Amino acid sequence: VGRRSRLLGFRPRPEPVALERFFVINKVHLKANHVVKRDVDEHLRIKTVYDKSVEELLPEKKNLVKNKLFPQAISYLEKTFQVRRPAGTILLSRQCATNQYLRKENDPHRYCTGECAVHTKCGPVIVPEEHLQQCRVYRGGKWPHGAAGAPDQEGIPDADFVLYVGALATERCSRENIISYAAYCQQEANMDRPIAGYANLCPNMISTQPQEFIGMLSTVKHEIIHALGFSAGLFAFYHDKDGNPLTSRFADGLPPFNYSLGLYQWSDKVVRKVERLWDVRDNKVVPHTVYLLVTPRVVEEARKHFNCPVLEGMELENQGGMGTELNHWEKRLLENTGSHPWTTIKIALSELFHSWYKANYSMAEKLDWGRGMGCDFVRKSCKFWIDQQRH
Protein backbone atom coordinates (compact mmCIF):
# COMPACT_ATOMS: atom_id res chain seq x y z
CA VAL A 1 0.00 0.00 0.00
CA GLY A 2 2.86 2.34 0.81
CA ARG A 3 4.10 2.04 -2.74
CA ARG A 4 0.72 2.77 -4.31
CA SER A 5 1.83 6.27 -5.28
CA ARG A 6 4.63 4.80 -7.34
CA LEU A 7 3.18 1.47 -8.47
CA LEU A 8 -0.24 0.97 -9.93
CA GLY A 9 -0.26 -2.53 -8.51
CA PHE A 10 -0.86 -6.06 -9.65
CA ARG A 11 -3.47 -6.43 -12.32
CA PRO A 12 -5.65 -9.52 -12.43
CA ARG A 13 -5.31 -11.81 -15.37
CA PRO A 14 -6.63 -10.12 -18.48
CA GLU A 15 -9.83 -11.47 -19.87
CA PRO A 16 -10.05 -14.90 -21.45
CA VAL A 17 -11.35 -14.99 -25.00
CA ALA A 18 -13.89 -17.56 -26.22
CA LEU A 19 -13.36 -21.15 -25.07
CA GLU A 20 -9.58 -21.09 -24.80
CA ARG A 21 -7.64 -19.07 -22.26
CA PHE A 22 -6.04 -16.51 -24.54
CA PHE A 23 -5.08 -13.33 -22.74
CA VAL A 24 -5.51 -9.73 -23.82
CA ILE A 25 -2.93 -7.00 -23.23
CA ASN A 26 -4.29 -3.50 -22.65
CA LYS A 27 -2.67 -0.08 -22.73
CA VAL A 28 0.05 -0.89 -25.26
CA HIS A 29 2.38 2.06 -25.72
CA LEU A 30 3.00 2.94 -29.36
CA LYS A 31 6.33 4.45 -30.39
CA ALA A 32 4.74 7.84 -31.02
CA ASN A 33 2.31 8.22 -28.10
CA HIS A 34 -0.29 10.27 -29.91
CA VAL A 35 -3.65 9.82 -31.62
CA VAL A 36 -4.76 12.19 -34.34
CA LYS A 37 -8.27 13.27 -33.32
CA ARG A 38 -9.46 14.53 -36.68
CA ASP A 39 -11.50 13.22 -39.54
CA VAL A 40 -9.34 11.48 -42.09
CA ASP A 41 -10.05 10.12 -45.55
CA GLU A 42 -7.52 7.30 -45.47
CA HIS A 43 -8.81 3.77 -45.23
CA LEU A 44 -8.02 1.39 -42.40
CA ARG A 45 -4.66 -0.33 -42.99
CA ILE A 46 -4.59 -4.00 -41.97
CA LYS A 47 -1.29 -5.87 -42.03
CA THR A 48 -1.81 -9.62 -42.47
CA VAL A 49 0.81 -11.98 -41.02
CA TYR A 50 0.48 -15.69 -41.79
CA ASP A 51 1.49 -18.26 -39.21
CA LYS A 52 3.61 -21.25 -40.24
CA SER A 53 0.50 -23.41 -39.85
CA VAL A 54 -0.90 -21.68 -42.95
CA GLU A 55 2.33 -22.34 -44.84
CA GLU A 56 2.01 -26.03 -43.93
CA LEU A 57 -1.47 -26.45 -45.44
CA LEU A 58 -1.94 -28.49 -48.58
CA PRO A 59 -0.98 -26.31 -51.59
CA GLU A 60 -4.56 -25.86 -52.79
CA LYS A 61 -5.78 -24.74 -49.35
CA LYS A 62 -2.74 -22.53 -48.79
CA ASN A 63 -3.32 -20.79 -52.12
CA LEU A 64 -7.00 -20.27 -51.27
CA VAL A 65 -6.24 -18.74 -47.87
CA LYS A 66 -3.31 -16.51 -48.87
CA ASN A 67 -4.27 -15.46 -52.38
CA LYS A 68 -8.07 -15.32 -52.33
CA LEU A 69 -9.86 -15.62 -49.01
CA PHE A 70 -7.98 -13.17 -46.79
CA PRO A 71 -6.93 -10.67 -49.49
CA GLN A 72 -10.58 -10.25 -50.51
CA ALA A 73 -11.83 -10.02 -46.92
CA ILE A 74 -9.15 -7.50 -45.95
CA SER A 75 -9.72 -5.40 -49.06
CA TYR A 76 -13.44 -5.18 -48.29
CA LEU A 77 -12.87 -4.16 -44.66
CA GLU A 78 -10.17 -1.62 -45.52
CA LYS A 79 -12.61 0.07 -47.90
CA THR A 80 -15.43 -0.09 -45.35
CA PHE A 81 -13.60 1.40 -42.37
CA GLN A 82 -11.68 4.59 -41.82
CA VAL A 83 -9.63 4.97 -38.67
CA ARG A 84 -8.64 7.84 -36.41
CA ARG A 85 -5.09 6.86 -36.92
CA PRO A 86 -2.49 6.49 -34.19
CA ALA A 87 0.78 8.03 -35.31
CA GLY A 88 3.64 5.59 -35.06
CA THR A 89 4.70 2.01 -35.49
CA ILE A 90 2.80 -0.85 -33.85
CA LEU A 91 5.12 -2.57 -31.39
CA LEU A 92 3.37 -5.15 -29.27
CA SER A 93 3.84 -5.78 -25.57
CA ARG A 94 5.28 -9.08 -24.38
CA GLN A 95 3.22 -11.46 -22.30
CA CYS A 96 4.36 -12.30 -18.78
CA ALA A 97 5.32 -15.81 -17.70
CA THR A 98 2.93 -15.66 -14.73
CA ASN A 99 0.32 -13.36 -16.32
CA GLN A 100 1.07 -10.91 -13.48
CA TYR A 101 2.50 -7.46 -14.02
CA LEU A 102 2.83 -3.99 -12.53
CA ARG A 103 2.79 -0.51 -13.95
CA LYS A 104 4.71 2.47 -12.70
CA GLU A 105 3.19 5.94 -12.64
CA ASN A 106 4.12 8.07 -15.65
CA ASP A 107 5.65 5.03 -17.34
CA PRO A 108 3.72 3.54 -20.28
CA HIS A 109 5.29 0.09 -20.07
CA ARG A 110 4.23 -3.10 -18.27
CA TYR A 111 6.72 -4.76 -15.93
CA CYS A 112 6.33 -8.52 -15.68
CA THR A 113 6.75 -9.92 -12.18
CA GLY A 114 9.62 -12.35 -12.49
CA GLU A 115 10.08 -12.74 -16.21
CA CYS A 116 8.46 -12.41 -19.60
CA ALA A 117 6.93 -15.41 -21.34
CA VAL A 118 9.18 -17.30 -23.74
CA HIS A 119 6.64 -16.70 -26.50
CA THR A 120 4.02 -13.98 -26.81
CA LYS A 121 0.84 -15.20 -28.47
CA CYS A 122 -2.08 -13.54 -30.17
CA GLY A 123 -4.76 -16.14 -29.60
CA PRO A 124 -3.20 -19.44 -30.63
CA VAL A 125 -0.65 -17.80 -32.95
CA ILE A 126 2.91 -17.03 -31.83
CA VAL A 127 3.82 -13.38 -32.48
CA PRO A 128 7.13 -12.94 -34.36
CA GLU A 129 9.97 -11.54 -32.25
CA GLU A 130 10.42 -8.61 -34.64
CA HIS A 131 6.96 -7.31 -33.65
CA LEU A 132 7.70 -7.09 -29.91
CA GLN A 133 8.85 -4.54 -27.38
CA GLN A 134 11.77 -5.27 -25.10
CA CYS A 135 11.00 -7.42 -22.06
CA ARG A 136 10.62 -5.35 -18.89
CA VAL A 137 10.57 -7.01 -15.49
CA TYR A 138 10.08 -6.26 -11.79
CA ARG A 139 11.66 -8.69 -9.33
CA GLY A 140 10.83 -6.95 -6.04
CA GLY A 141 12.76 -4.36 -4.08
CA LYS A 142 13.22 -0.77 -5.09
CA TRP A 143 12.82 0.80 -8.49
CA PRO A 144 14.25 1.18 -11.00
CA HIS A 145 13.90 -2.23 -12.51
CA GLY A 146 14.00 -2.52 -16.18
CA ALA A 147 14.75 -4.12 -19.45
CA ALA A 148 15.88 -7.65 -20.05
CA GLY A 149 16.83 -9.37 -23.27
CA ALA A 150 16.75 -7.98 -26.79
CA PRO A 151 15.86 -4.29 -27.28
CA ASP A 152 12.67 -3.07 -28.93
CA GLN A 153 12.31 -4.67 -32.33
CA GLU A 154 11.34 -3.00 -35.60
CA GLY A 155 7.58 -3.45 -35.16
CA ILE A 156 4.91 -3.08 -37.84
CA PRO A 157 5.11 0.25 -39.70
CA ASP A 158 2.36 1.75 -41.86
CA ALA A 159 -0.45 -0.26 -40.29
CA ASP A 160 -3.42 0.48 -38.04
CA PHE A 161 -4.12 -3.14 -37.18
CA VAL A 162 -2.10 -6.35 -37.48
CA LEU A 163 -3.99 -9.60 -38.07
CA TYR A 164 -2.26 -12.89 -37.31
CA VAL A 165 -3.77 -15.67 -39.42
CA GLY A 166 -3.43 -19.28 -38.32
CA ALA A 167 -4.69 -22.66 -39.47
CA LEU A 168 -4.31 -24.55 -36.21
CA ALA A 169 -6.39 -27.54 -35.15
CA THR A 170 -7.23 -26.05 -31.76
CA GLU A 171 -9.46 -27.33 -28.99
CA ARG A 172 -12.20 -24.97 -30.12
CA CYS A 173 -12.06 -26.39 -33.65
CA SER A 174 -12.60 -29.87 -32.22
CA ARG A 175 -15.55 -28.76 -30.06
CA GLU A 176 -17.48 -26.65 -32.52
CA ASN A 177 -18.54 -27.01 -36.13
CA ILE A 178 -16.97 -23.73 -37.23
CA ILE A 179 -14.90 -22.51 -40.16
CA SER A 180 -12.98 -19.86 -38.27
CA TYR A 181 -12.97 -17.65 -35.20
CA ALA A 182 -11.23 -14.40 -34.38
CA ALA A 183 -10.63 -11.90 -31.58
CA TYR A 184 -8.43 -8.98 -30.61
CA CYS A 185 -5.35 -9.51 -28.43
CA GLN A 186 -3.76 -6.09 -27.79
CA GLN A 187 -5.16 -2.55 -27.40
CA GLU A 188 -3.32 0.74 -27.68
CA ALA A 189 -3.01 3.04 -24.68
CA ASN A 190 -4.67 6.28 -25.79
CA MET A 191 -8.09 5.31 -27.09
CA ASP A 192 -8.18 1.59 -26.18
CA ARG A 193 -8.52 0.65 -29.85
CA PRO A 194 -7.53 -2.90 -30.79
CA ILE A 195 -4.24 -2.85 -32.70
CA ALA A 196 -3.67 -6.60 -33.00
CA GLY A 197 -5.87 -9.62 -33.39
CA TYR A 198 -5.99 -13.10 -34.82
CA ALA A 199 -8.15 -15.21 -37.10
CA ASN A 200 -7.79 -18.96 -36.89
CA LEU A 201 -9.12 -21.21 -39.63
CA CYS A 202 -10.01 -24.72 -38.57
CA PRO A 203 -7.95 -26.67 -41.11
CA ASN A 204 -10.42 -29.52 -41.59
CA MET A 205 -13.18 -27.03 -42.41
CA ILE A 206 -11.31 -25.21 -45.19
CA SER A 207 -13.09 -26.10 -48.42
CA THR A 208 -11.59 -25.55 -51.86
CA GLN A 209 -14.96 -26.16 -53.56
CA PRO A 210 -15.91 -23.03 -55.56
CA GLN A 211 -19.51 -23.12 -54.34
CA GLU A 212 -18.30 -22.84 -50.73
CA PHE A 213 -16.15 -19.75 -51.24
CA ILE A 214 -18.77 -17.01 -50.78
CA GLY A 215 -19.90 -18.48 -47.48
CA MET A 216 -16.33 -18.80 -46.23
CA LEU A 217 -15.56 -15.23 -47.30
CA SER A 218 -18.60 -13.88 -45.44
CA THR A 219 -17.61 -15.83 -42.33
CA VAL A 220 -14.05 -14.49 -42.39
CA LYS A 221 -15.24 -10.88 -42.83
CA HIS A 222 -17.64 -11.32 -39.95
CA GLU A 223 -14.98 -12.79 -37.66
CA ILE A 224 -12.44 -10.06 -38.41
CA ILE A 225 -15.05 -7.45 -37.44
CA HIS A 226 -15.07 -9.02 -33.97
CA ALA A 227 -11.30 -8.54 -33.79
CA LEU A 228 -11.62 -4.92 -34.90
CA GLY A 229 -14.02 -4.05 -32.10
CA PHE A 230 -17.48 -5.61 -32.10
CA SER A 231 -16.92 -7.77 -29.04
CA ALA A 232 -18.43 -7.94 -25.56
CA GLY A 233 -14.91 -7.80 -24.18
CA LEU A 234 -14.51 -4.32 -25.65
CA PHE A 235 -17.85 -2.78 -24.62
CA ALA A 236 -16.24 -1.33 -21.47
CA PHE A 237 -13.63 0.39 -23.66
CA TYR A 238 -15.99 2.26 -26.00
CA HIS A 239 -15.71 6.06 -26.13
CA ASP A 240 -18.18 8.81 -26.96
CA LYS A 241 -17.91 11.01 -30.05
CA ASP A 242 -15.55 13.36 -28.18
CA GLY A 243 -13.18 10.56 -27.25
CA ASN A 244 -14.23 10.25 -23.60
CA PRO A 245 -14.65 6.75 -22.10
CA LEU A 246 -18.28 5.70 -21.68
CA THR A 247 -17.28 3.52 -18.71
CA SER A 248 -15.44 4.97 -15.70
CA ARG A 249 -11.82 3.96 -15.14
CA PHE A 250 -9.54 3.23 -12.21
CA ALA A 251 -6.20 4.96 -11.68
CA ASP A 252 -4.49 2.51 -14.02
CA GLY A 253 -6.82 3.52 -16.85
CA LEU A 254 -8.79 0.26 -16.92
CA PRO A 255 -12.50 -0.33 -16.18
CA PRO A 256 -13.60 -2.66 -13.36
CA PHE A 257 -13.20 -6.36 -14.10
CA ASN A 258 -16.17 -8.72 -13.80
CA TYR A 259 -14.71 -12.05 -12.72
CA SER A 260 -17.95 -13.99 -13.19
CA LEU A 261 -18.18 -12.92 -16.84
CA GLY A 262 -14.43 -12.87 -17.43
CA LEU A 263 -14.87 -9.43 -19.02
CA TYR A 264 -14.26 -5.81 -18.17
CA GLN A 265 -17.59 -4.48 -16.89
CA TRP A 266 -19.28 -1.93 -19.14
CA SER A 267 -21.48 0.88 -17.88
CA ASP A 268 -25.16 1.29 -18.69
CA LYS A 269 -24.15 4.00 -21.16
CA VAL A 270 -23.07 1.15 -23.42
CA VAL A 271 -25.15 -1.94 -22.57
CA ARG A 272 -28.32 -1.90 -20.52
CA LYS A 273 -30.30 -4.77 -18.99
CA VAL A 274 -34.05 -4.51 -19.64
CA GLU A 275 -36.93 -6.71 -18.51
CA ARG A 276 -39.62 -7.40 -21.11
CA LEU A 277 -43.01 -9.08 -20.71
CA TRP A 278 -42.93 -12.12 -22.98
CA ASP A 279 -46.00 -13.87 -24.41
CA VAL A 280 -45.58 -17.64 -24.55
CA ARG A 281 -47.87 -20.64 -25.06
CA ASP A 282 -51.09 -21.21 -23.11
CA ASN A 283 -51.74 -17.47 -22.85
CA LYS A 284 -48.94 -17.05 -20.33
CA VAL A 285 -46.78 -13.96 -19.93
CA VAL A 286 -43.33 -14.39 -18.39
CA PRO A 287 -40.50 -11.97 -17.62
CA HIS A 288 -37.78 -11.95 -20.27
CA THR A 289 -34.36 -10.32 -19.74
CA VAL A 290 -32.63 -8.70 -22.70
CA TYR A 291 -29.37 -6.79 -23.06
CA LEU A 292 -29.43 -3.73 -25.29
CA LEU A 293 -26.59 -1.82 -26.88
CA VAL A 294 -27.62 1.77 -26.13
CA THR A 295 -24.97 4.06 -27.61
CA PRO A 296 -26.67 7.04 -29.32
CA ARG A 297 -25.93 6.07 -32.92
CA VAL A 298 -27.16 2.52 -32.35
CA VAL A 299 -30.44 3.76 -30.83
CA GLU A 300 -30.96 6.21 -33.70
CA GLU A 301 -30.40 3.65 -36.45
CA ALA A 302 -32.36 0.87 -34.73
CA ARG A 303 -35.37 3.16 -34.35
CA LYS A 304 -35.17 4.07 -38.03
CA HIS A 305 -34.80 0.50 -39.24
CA PHE A 306 -37.65 -0.98 -37.21
CA ASN A 307 -39.83 2.17 -37.26
CA CYS A 308 -40.07 2.16 -33.47
CA PRO A 309 -39.50 5.65 -31.99
CA VAL A 310 -39.48 4.38 -28.37
CA LEU A 311 -36.94 1.58 -28.88
CA GLU A 312 -34.32 1.80 -26.10
CA GLY A 313 -31.45 0.18 -28.01
CA MET A 314 -30.46 -2.76 -30.17
CA GLU A 315 -30.87 -6.20 -28.63
CA LEU A 316 -27.83 -8.47 -28.30
CA GLU A 317 -27.92 -12.24 -28.75
CA ASN A 318 -28.76 -13.94 -25.44
CA GLN A 319 -28.05 -17.54 -26.44
CA GLY A 320 -25.21 -19.57 -27.89
CA GLY A 321 -22.75 -19.47 -25.02
CA MET A 322 -19.41 -17.72 -24.84
CA GLY A 323 -18.30 -16.52 -28.27
CA THR A 324 -21.87 -15.88 -29.47
CA GLU A 325 -23.81 -14.53 -26.50
CA LEU A 326 -23.60 -10.70 -26.36
CA ASN A 327 -21.18 -10.74 -29.31
CA HIS A 328 -23.86 -10.65 -32.03
CA TRP A 329 -27.13 -8.92 -32.72
CA GLU A 330 -30.23 -10.85 -31.66
CA LYS A 331 -30.94 -13.26 -34.53
CA ARG A 332 -34.73 -13.07 -34.34
CA LEU A 333 -34.48 -9.33 -35.07
CA LEU A 334 -31.73 -9.16 -37.65
CA GLU A 335 -32.07 -12.62 -39.17
CA ASN A 336 -28.58 -14.13 -39.43
CA THR A 337 -26.36 -11.17 -40.19
CA GLY A 338 -23.32 -13.41 -39.77
CA SER A 339 -23.58 -13.93 -43.52
CA HIS A 340 -24.08 -10.19 -44.04
CA PRO A 341 -21.37 -8.52 -41.97
CA TRP A 342 -22.17 -4.99 -43.11
CA THR A 343 -25.78 -4.04 -43.74
CA THR A 344 -27.68 -0.87 -44.46
CA ILE A 345 -29.33 -1.09 -41.08
CA LYS A 346 -26.29 1.05 -40.25
CA ILE A 347 -26.34 0.03 -36.60
CA ALA A 348 -22.81 0.80 -37.27
CA LEU A 349 -20.29 -1.88 -36.64
CA SER A 350 -17.93 1.07 -36.70
CA GLU A 351 -19.95 4.06 -35.60
CA LEU A 352 -20.99 2.40 -32.34
CA PHE A 353 -17.35 2.69 -31.32
CA HIS A 354 -16.90 5.78 -33.46
CA SER A 355 -14.02 7.21 -31.47
CA TRP A 356 -12.04 4.49 -33.28
CA TYR A 357 -13.54 4.25 -36.78
CA LYS A 358 -15.72 5.91 -39.37
CA ALA A 359 -17.85 3.95 -41.81
CA ASN A 360 -18.08 4.03 -45.58
CA TYR A 361 -21.77 3.29 -46.04
CA SER A 362 -21.42 2.87 -49.80
CA MET A 363 -20.07 -0.60 -48.92
CA ALA A 364 -23.31 -1.50 -47.14
CA GLU A 365 -25.46 -4.48 -48.05
CA LYS A 366 -29.23 -4.09 -47.96
CA LEU A 367 -31.13 -5.83 -45.17
CA ASP A 368 -34.92 -6.03 -45.44
CA TRP A 369 -35.56 -8.30 -42.44
CA GLY A 370 -37.46 -6.37 -39.78
CA ARG A 371 -37.46 -3.12 -41.75
CA GLY A 372 -40.42 -0.94 -40.76
CA MET A 373 -42.10 -3.73 -38.77
CA GLY A 374 -42.78 -1.55 -35.74
CA CYS A 375 -42.40 -1.79 -31.99
CA ASP A 376 -44.31 -5.04 -31.48
CA PHE A 377 -41.90 -6.83 -33.82
CA VAL A 378 -38.79 -5.59 -32.03
CA ARG A 379 -39.99 -5.44 -28.40
CA LYS A 380 -42.39 -8.38 -28.12
CA SER A 381 -42.06 -12.14 -28.52
CA CYS A 382 -42.40 -13.78 -31.93
CA LYS A 383 -45.60 -15.44 -30.71
CA PHE A 384 -47.18 -12.10 -29.79
CA TRP A 385 -46.31 -10.57 -33.15
CA ILE A 386 -47.59 -13.56 -35.15
CA ASP A 387 -50.84 -13.61 -33.15
CA GLN A 388 -51.36 -9.92 -33.92
CA GLN A 389 -50.95 -10.55 -37.65
CA ARG A 390 -53.66 -13.22 -37.54
CA HIS A 391 -56.26 -10.86 -36.09
N, C-alpha and C positions, 0 to 999 in steps of 0.2 A: 504493500500500500504506500509505503514511504517513497517508492520510486515512481508512483503513478504520474508525477509531473514530467518525468523523463521518458517513461515507457508507457505505451498504450496497452500493454498487457497481452496475455495469451489470448488468441482467438480460438473459438471452437473449430472443429473440423468444418471446412466449407461444405456446402450442400452436396449431397449425392445426386447424381443425374440418372433418371430412368431406373432400370433394374440392376445396374452394375454400379459399384461404388467408385465412380469417377469424380474427382474433386475439382472444384472451380477456384480459380485464383482471382481475387478482386484487387482493385486499386493498383493496377500495373502502371508503373511510371514509364512514359515514353521519353525518348531522348530529348525532344523539344517539348517541354511541359506546358503546352498551350493548345487550346481549341479555338478555332476560328468561328465565332458566333455571328455568321452572316449567311445570307442566302447565296448558294453557289449553283452553277449550272453543270458542274462536272458530275459524271455518273460515279456511283459506287465502284471502287476498285477492289476486286477480290483476287487474291493470289492463291492458286490451287497448288498444293504440294501432295504428291502421291506417295503413299507408303510402299515399302518393298512388297507387301502382300498384294498390291495391285500389279506390280511388275511380275509377280510369280503366277498370275492367272494364266489360263490357257490363252494362246495368242488371239483367238477370236473374241473372247471376253475382254481381254486387256485392250484391244483396239476399240471395242465398243465403249468401254468406260472412259478411256483417255482421249479418244478422238471424236466421239459423238455425244455420249450421254452428259458428261460434266461440262464440256465446252458449250453445249447448247443451253443447259440449265444456267450456267454462270452468265452467259451473254444475256439471257432474258432478264435475270435479276439485276445485272449491272445497268441495264436500260430502264428498269422499273424504279430503282432506288437512286436517290441522290443523298449525299451524306454531308453533315456539317463536319468537315474534315479536320481531324487532329493533325497538326503540323509535326512531322518527324517520322522517324523510322520505327516500325514495330519491333520491339525487343522483349521477348516474353520472360516472365519471372520463373525461376526454378521452383519445383516442388520440394517440400521438406521431407526428410526420411521418416519423421514421426508425425507429419501433418500438423505440427505445432510450430508457431512462429510468434515473434514480437515485432512491434513497430516502435520506432523512436520518434518523438515529436520533431517536426520540421525536417524529417528525413523520409523521402518517398519510398524507400526500399523495405522489403521484408527481411527479417533476420531469422533464419531457421534455428530452432533450439537443437543444438548438437551438430547436425550436418544436413546438407542437401541430399535429396534422393539421387541415386545413381543415374536414373533416367527420369526426365520430365515427360509426362504423357498429356495428350489432349484426347480425352476419352480413351479408347483402346490403342491409339496410335502414338508411337514414340516421336517426340519433337526433335528435329535435328539440332545438334549442338550449336550450329552456326546461327540459330534463331534465339539463343538464350542469353540472358544477363549473367554476370558473374555471380557465383554462389556467395551469399553473405550469411554469416552464422553468429549466434550468441551462445556462449558456453558458460554463462554465469559470471558473477563478479562485476567489476566496474566496466563502464564503457570507457573508451571505444572498443568495440569488437568490430570485426569487419570481414573483408573479402577473403575468399579461399578458392584456390584453383584458378582456372583460366580466366582472363579478363572478359569484359563484355565482348560478345561476338558481333558480327556485321549486321545481324537482324534482317528484317524484310523491308526494303525501301519501296516507295511508290505504291503502297497498298493501304487500304482502309480496313481490310479484314483478310486474315489468312485462314484458309480451309484445308484441313488435313483429311485426305481421302484414303480410307482403308478398305480392304476386302478380307476382313478377318472373321473366321468362324467362331464368334463369341458365344458366351452363355445365352445372351439375349436372342441371338439368331436361332439357337436350338430350342428355345422356349416358345417363340412366337413365329407365326407364319407371316414374316415381313420381308420386304425387299431391302429396305435400308432404314436407318435411323440416324439422327443428328442432334447435336446440342452445341452450345457455346462452352468454352473452357477458361477463357481469361477476359477480363474487363479492364478498360483503361481507367485511370484515376480521376480524370476531371469530370466527365459526364456519365461514367459507369457504362459506356457503350461496349458491347462485346467486340473484341478485336481479334479473337481467335476461336475457332470451333472445328468440329470434325463431322464427317459423314462417313458412316461405315456401311458398306454393301455386304449383305449376307451372300457369300460366294455361291452357295447352292441355288440361290434364287435369281441369279443373274441370267436372263434369257437373251439369247442372240436371235430369237425369232422376230422377224420384222413387225409382225402384228402386235407384239408385246411392247414395242419401243415407246409408243406414246404414253402408255400407262406408267412405264418406268420413269420416263422423263417428268411426268406430272408429280410422281411420288418424290423424286429427288428435289425438284423445285420446292415442293411443300416442306420437306425436311430441312432444307437449307434455311428457309424462312424462320424455322424454330431457332436455328443457331444464330441468326441475325438479330433476334429479339422477341419473337412471339412465343414466350415461354413463361409458365407460372413462376419459375425460379427468378425471373427478371422483373416481375410486376412491382416488387418493392424498390426497384431501381429506376422506374420511370420518372421523367421530369415533366414539368409544365412547359408551355410555349416560351416562357422566359428563361428556361434552363434551371428552374428551382426544383429540388426533389419533391415529389408528391407524398413521400413517406419520410417521417422524421428520422434523423440519424444520431448515432452516438458520437462520442469524441473522436473515435477512429474513422468516422465517415461512413460506417456501415449501418444498415437498419437492424432492428432486433431480429434474432434468429428463432424460428419456430421449430423446436426439436421434434415435435410430434409429426409435423409435415415434412421435415427435412428441408425447409425452404426459409429464405428470409421473408419476414412477415410484412405484407403490404398494408397500407392504410386503406380506409374506406373511401379515399379519394380516387382509388384505382379500382378495387374490387369490393363489392358490397354484397352481403348476405341478405336475401329477401325471402320471406315466407309467402307462398301462394296458397290459395284454396284450390284443390285439385279434384275435379269430377272423375270418379272411377265407376266401375260396374255396380249394379244393384242400387243405383241412385245415391251412392255414398259420396261424401266430400271429405277429403283428408288433407292435412297440411303437407305442403311440398316445398322443400328448401331449394332455392336456386342461388347461384353466384353470378353476379352481373359485372361486366367490365363497364365502368361508369365515367371514364375520361370524357371530357366535353365533346371531342370530335366523334367519338364512338356513339354517344347518345344522339347527337345531331343526325348522323348518317343512318342509324338504326331506325329512328323515328321516321325519316324520309322513306326508307326502303319499305317498311311495313305499314306506313300510313297510320301511325299510332302516336299522337302528340304527347301522350302521358307516359310513354315507355321510359323506364328509369335507366336502362342500359342494355347492353347486349349480353345474352345469356351464354355462359360457358358450359361445355360438356361436363356432365356430372356422373358419367359412367366410363368404364373402360380401364380403370386402374391407373397406376402411375405411368406417365408417358402419354396418356390420352386425356385423363380427367384434368380439367381446368386448362389444358394446353390447346384446346380446339374450341371452335364455336359449337353450340348445341346443334346436333345433327337434325333434330326434328324441325328446326327453324331455318337452317341454311343448307338443307339436304346434306350431301357429302362433299363439302368444299375441299376435301383432301385432293380430289382430282381437278379442282379449279383453284389453284393457290392464290389467284389475284382476280377478284371479281368486281364488277361495277357497283356492288353494294357499298363500296368505298368505306366500309368500316375498317379504316385504313390499317393494314398490316405494317404500315410505316408511320402514318400520322398519329396513331395512338401512342407511339413513343416518339413524337415528332421533334423532341429536342435532339434526336439522333439522325433521323432521316426525313427526306421529303419524298413524295410519290409522284411518279409520272403516270397519270391516269389514262393516257392514251394506250398504255399497255394492258388496260383492264379487259377482263372477259365478262360478258353479260351473264347475269344470274337472274332468272325469272322466279325461282322458287320463293314463295312468301311475299313477293312484291305486291304492295297495296292491299294485303289481306286484312289489315286492321288489328285492333288491340286484342280481340278474342283469339285470333290465330297465334299471336306472339305471347300472350300472358295467361292463356288458359290451356287446359289439357287437350290433347287431340280428340278425345271422346267428346268433350264439351263442344268443340268447334264443329265436328262432324254432325252431332245431334242438332246443332243450330241450322246447319245447311239443309237438313231433312224437313225442317218445319217451314 
